[in-house]
């Protein structure tokens, strides 16, 4: 083992940014700003560990070498070098799981949607997965959970790239969106640990310049828009859907007829409905854009709500077990049976395609029906109305289409099929 590679003169005059080895795990870190500090780096059982020894201004070369020697001796006898070098700090290093849980607690007050909190808690292992919602191979899921539990139990300053990869790889190709979001959350936890002075060095969960070289690029993964059903197939699908006698079937039918998001439909409460005016008013705190949204109800959607009102036992229109809102998986499972490969959210895409390809309704009206922002900030500031009655006419035509009845515009969908008024 070569020791003493650096001279006192070099230590004082080195300007090249980066780490400069003195041998035996001792490194002088020169920052681009000119600042200099010492670090002891060791590798044991394939895991790399870095312990800061202090800035050059307060730790001269001789002192840094003495500390490095103490660390090497500790490792040789099977002891933790951190306990030897920084005994007070060593006992306060939290686990990754503790930092993750603290970060979630600090952030959740800023999340309007409880779904964000639940997703962070599940993916970071704060609460266990609901096995009924797991959509990947059981073997891959088991490997992921095992690695995640090991990550949570490890001291946050000892987390390295192999541990992060062990968590991500089982999901990366089979559940790419989940894996990508989890990587970002792990990176955020490690950044928080560094800010709290619980770890030093680069973030092993960083994508740019690091994991992007070790995992498939996003362009190669299964990604893109939610799988949508062609709007031409809606009439036949709706006929089969109406043959199902369940709350989930009525919720999905209502969602399609109103072009609403799944969270908006599942969380619908009775006090949001004016049945006399056939209007559903979704409060701002339940909308993605945090803005109140009025939905004109076509006849069939209104009939669904009225029928459920006759037997309601819950504050939720579409109630599941225990009078709570229907599970978010209920419609997905129903679709998996009736139309494999199609997603619930994709039904909004079918509606938007129908508006653009099979009707003359203005783009702005279609976008408002989807609760999308229309125009730039200045234009929205002057737009006071929400085109409710125009949207009511459009949603009535949408119901006609879903029912297999003629719509107002005459178009040629294909050489073999013609839809006319």
ZAMARGU-4260 file (C-alpha; in steps of 0.2 Angstrom, whole numbers, plus 5000, padded with zeros to 4 digits):
<rodrens>
0) 5000/5000/5000 | 5008/5016/4994 | 5006/5030/5007 | 5012/5048/5008 | 5009/5052/4989
5) 5006/5070/4992 | 5019/5083/4998 | 5015/5097/5010 | 5019/5109/4995 | 5007/5100/4983
10) 4993/5100/4997 | 4995/5119/4998 | 4996/5123/4979 | 4985/5110/4971 | 4971/5119/4961
15) 4964/5106/4950 | 4947/5102/4955 | 4944/5084/4960 | 4950/5071/4972 | 4969/5068/4974
20) 4975/5052/4983 | 4988/5052/4997 | 4987/5033/4997 | 4978/5021/5010 | 4961/5029/5007
25) 4966/5047/5011 | 4960/5060/4998 | 4962/5078/4997 | 4946/5085/4989 | 4949/5101/4979
30) 4933/5111/4975 | 4931/5121/4959 | 4929/5136/4971 | 4946/5133/4978 | 4941/5125/4995
35) 4950/5110/5001 | 4945/5096/5013 | 4950/5078/5018 | 4940/5062/5016 | 4944/5044/5020
40) 4937/5032/5007 | 4936/5013/5011 | 4928/4999/5001 | 4922/4983/5011 | 4911/4969/5004
45) 4909/4978/4988 | 4902/4994/4996 | 4911/5011/4995 | 4911/5022/5011 | 4917/5040/5012
50) 4920/5049/5029 | 4924/5067/5029 | 4939/5072/5040 | 4937/5091/5039 | 4944/5106/5029
55) 4962/5108/5026 | 4962/5125/5035 | 4959/5115/5052 | 4966/5098/5048 | 4984/5099/5041
60) 4992/5085/5031 | 5000/5076/5046 | 4983/5076/5056 | 4974/5070/5041 | 4986/5055/5039
65) 4985/5051/5058 | 4966/5050/5056 | 4967/5039/5040 | 4979/5027/5050 | 4966/5026/5064
70) 4953/5022/5052 | 4963/5008/5043 | 4967/5001/5060 | 4949/5001/5065 | 4944/4992/5049
75) 4958/4979/5051 | 4951/4974/5068 | 4933/4974/5062 | 4927/4990/5070 | 4918/5005/5062
80) 4930/5018/5057 | 4917/5031/5059 | 4915/5027/5078 | 4934/5030/5080 | 4935/5046/5069
85) 4918/5054/5074 | 4911/5045/5089 | 4897/5057/5093 | 4891/5058/5075 | 4892/5040/5073
90) 4878/5036/5085 | 4867/5049/5077 | 4868/5043/5059 | 4849/5038/5054 | 4844/5024/5043
95) 4838/5028/5025 | 4821/5023/5031 | 4821/5036/5045 | 4826/5050/5034 | 4813/5045/5021
100) 4799/5045/5034 | 4805/5062/5041 | 4805/5069/5023 | 4788/5063/5019 | 4781/5070/5035
105) 4789/5087/5031 | 4782/5087/5013 | 4765/5080/5015 | 4757/5096/5021 | 4761/5104/5004
110) 4752/5090/4995 | 4734/5094/4990 | 4731/5076/4984 | 4732/5062/4997 | 4737/5051/4983
115) 4754/5059/4983 | 4757/5055/5001 | 4752/5037/4999 | 4763/5034/4983 | 4778/5041/4992
120) 4774/5030/5008 | 4772/5014/4998 | 4786/5016/4986 | 4799/5021/4999 | 4793/5007/5011
125) 4785/5017/5024 | 4769/5006/5022 | 4768/4989/5014 | 4762/4986/4996 | 4744/4981/4994
130) 4747/4965/4985 | 4731/4966/4976 | 4737/4981/4967 | 4754/4974/4962 | 4755/4972/4943
135) 4772/4965/4940 | 4779/4947/4941 | 4779/4941/4959 | 4797/4936/4958 | 4802/4953/4952
140) 4791/4961/4966 | 4799/4950/4979 | 4816/4955/4974 | 4811/4973/4974 | 4804/4973/4991
145) 4819/4963/4998 | 4831/4976/4992 | 4819/4990/4997 | 4819/4984/5015 | 4838/4982/5015
150) 4839/5000/5009 | 4828/5006/5023 | 4838/4997/5036 | 4855/5004/5030 | 4863/5019/5038
155) 4860/5033/5026 | 4878/5038/5024 | 4882/5020/5018 | 4870/5020/5004 | 4879/5016/4987
160) 4875/5014/4969 | 4873/4994/4970 | 4860/4996/4983 | 4850/5009/4973 | 4851/4998/4958
165) 4845/4983/4968 | 4829/4992/4972 | 4826/4999/4954 | 4831/4985/4943 | 4816/4973/4947
170) 4804/4987/4942 | 4814/4996/4928 | 4807/4987/4913 | 4791/4980/4920 | 4784/4996/4929
175) 4795/5010/4921 | 4784/5024/4927 | 4784/5018/4945 | 4803/5014/4944 | 4807/5032/4937
180) 4797/5040/4951 | 4805/5029/4964 | 4822/5034/4958 | 4818/5052/4960 | 4811/5049/4977
185) 4827/5040/4983 | 4837/5054/4976 | 4827/5067/4986 | 4829/5057/5002 | 4848/5056/5000
190) 4849/5074/4996 | 4839/5078/5012 | 4852/5067/5021 | 4866/5077/5014 | 4858/5093/5018
195) 4856/5087/5036 | 4875/5082/5036 | 4871/5064/5038 | 4881/5059/5022 | 4894/5067/5010
200) 4899/5064/4992 | 4889/5061/4976 | 4871/5055/4976 | 4871/5037/4970 | 4853/5039/4964
205) 4857/5054/4953 | 4851/5050/4935 | 4861/5063/4924 | 4879/5057/4922 | 4877/5042/4933
210) 4862/5030/4933 | 4858/5035/4915 | 4874/5025/4910 | 4868/5010/4920 | 4850/5008/4916
215) 4840/5009/4900 | 4836/5026/4894 | 4819/5032/4895 | 4817/5032/4877 | 4819/5013/4877
220) 4806/5010/4890 | 4788/5007/4889 | 4781/5025/4891 | 4769/5037/4883 | 4751/5041/4884
225) 4738/5031/4893 | 4732/5017/4882 | 4715/5023/4875 | 4701/5014/4867 | 4697/5021/4849
230) 4681/5031/4850 | 4674/5021/4836 | 4673/5006/4848 | 4664/5015/4862 | 4646/5011/4857
235) 4649/4992/4857 | 4659/4994/4873 | 4646/5004/4882 | 4633/4991/4878 | 4643/4978/4886
240) 4647/4989/4901 | 4629/4992/4904 | 4626/4974/4905 | 4637/4974/4921 | 4627/4976/4937
245) 4640/4984/4949 | 4645/5000/4957 | 4661/5000/4948 | 4652/4998/4931 | 4641/5013/4934
250) 4656/5023/4940 | 4666/5019/4924 | 4650/5023/4913 | 4648/5039/4923 | 4666/5044/4920
255) 4666/5040/4902 | 4650/5051/4899 | 4657/5065/4909 | 4675/5064/4902 | 4681/5066/4920
260) 4696/5059/4929 | 4695/5044/4939 | 4699/5053/4956 | 4685/5065/4952 | 4672/5052/4949
265) 4678/5041/4963 | 4678/5055/4976 | 4661/5062/4970 | 4650/5067/4985 | 4631/5070/4985
270) 4633/5089/4990 | 4642/5092/4974 | 4627/5088/4963 | 4612/5099/4958 | 4600/5086/4951
275) 4587/5099/4946 | 4600/5108/4935 | 4609/5093/4930 | 4626/5100/4936 | 4640/5092/4945
280) 4652/5105/4953 | 4669/5098/4958 | 4677/5109/4971 | 4694/5116/4968 | 4703/5105/4981
285) 4698/5090/4971 | 4704/5096/4954 | 4721/5094/4947 | 4722/5112/4942 | 4715/5118/4959
290) 4700/5127/4951 | 4682/5123/4953 | 4675/5114/4938 | 4656/5113/4933 | 4651/5097/4923
295) 4635/5097/4913 | 4627/5080/4916 | 4620/5071/4900 | 4604/5062/4903 | 4611/5045/4906
300) 4624/5052/4918 | 4610/5061/4928 | 4600/5045/4928 | 4615/5035/4935 | 4617/5047/4950
305) 4598/5048/4953 | 4597/5029/4954 | 4611/5028/4966 | 4603/5042/4977 | 4588/5031/4980
310) 4599/5018/4989 | 4613/5029/4995 | 4621/5025/5012 | 4637/5035/5011 | 4643/5053/5007
315) 4650/5046/4992 | 4640/5043/4976 | 4650/5028/4971 | 4653/5019/4988 | 4662/5003/4991
320) 4664/4993/5006 | 4662/5002/5023 | 4653/5017/5015 | 4670/5023/5009 | 4674/5029/4991
325) 4675/5015/4978 | 4693/5008/4977 | 4704/5016/4963 | 4707/4998/4957 | 4689/4994/4954
330) 4687/5002/4937 | 4704/4996/4932 | 4700/4978/4936 | 4683/4979/4927 | 4692/4986/4911
335) 4705/4973/4912 | 4691/4960/4910 | 4681/4970/4897 | 4695/4978/4887 | 4712/4972/4891
340) 4726/4984/4888 | 4714/5000/4889 | 4716/5012/4904 | 4703/5021/4913 | 4712/5038/4910
345) 4713/5033/4891 | 4694/5036/4890 | 4697/5054/4891 | 4708/5053/4876 | 4694/5044/4867
350) 4683/5058/4871 | 4695/5071/4865 | 4698/5061/4849 | 4680/5061/4846 | 4678/5079/4848
355) 4692/5083/4836 | 4688/5070/4822 | 4670/5067/4823 | 4662/5084/4828 | 4663/5103/4824
360) 4664/5108/4842 | 4677/5121/4845 | 4694/5116/4852 | 4692/5127/4867 | 4675/5119/4872
365) 4683/5102/4871 | 4697/5107/4882 | 4686/5115/4895 | 4676/5099/4896 | 4692/5090/4901
370) 4696/5104/4914 | 4712/5109/4904 | 4719/5127/4904 | 4714/5136/4888 | 4725/5150/4881
375) 4739/5159/4889 | 4739/5167/4906 | 4733/5184/4899 | 4719/5176/4889 | 4713/5166/4904
380) 4712/5181/4915 | 4699/5189/4903 | 4690/5172/4901 | 4676/5173/4914 | 4664/5160/4908
385) 4666/5141/4907 | 4655/5138/4892 | 4643/5127/4902 | 4629/5127/4890 | 4640/5124/4875
390) 4648/5110/4884 | 4630/5103/4889 | 4626/5102/4870 | 4643/5093/4867 | 4641/5081/4881
395) 4623/5077/4875 | 4631/5073/4858 | 4644/5062/4866 | 4631/5052/4875 | 4622/5049/4858
400) 4639/5043/4851 | 4641/5031/4866 | 4624/5025/4864 | 4627/5021/4845 | 4615/5035/4840
405) 4618/5048/4826 | 4628/5064/4830 | 4625/5081/4823 | 4640/5082/4811 | 4641/5071/4795
410) 4658/5064/4792 | 4666/5050/4783 | 4675/5039/4796 | 4680/5027/4783 | 4675/5020/4766
415) 4665/5007/4774 | 4656/5017/4788 | 4647/5033/4788 | 4639/5042/4802 | 4626/5055/4798
420) 4613/5065/4807
</rodrens>
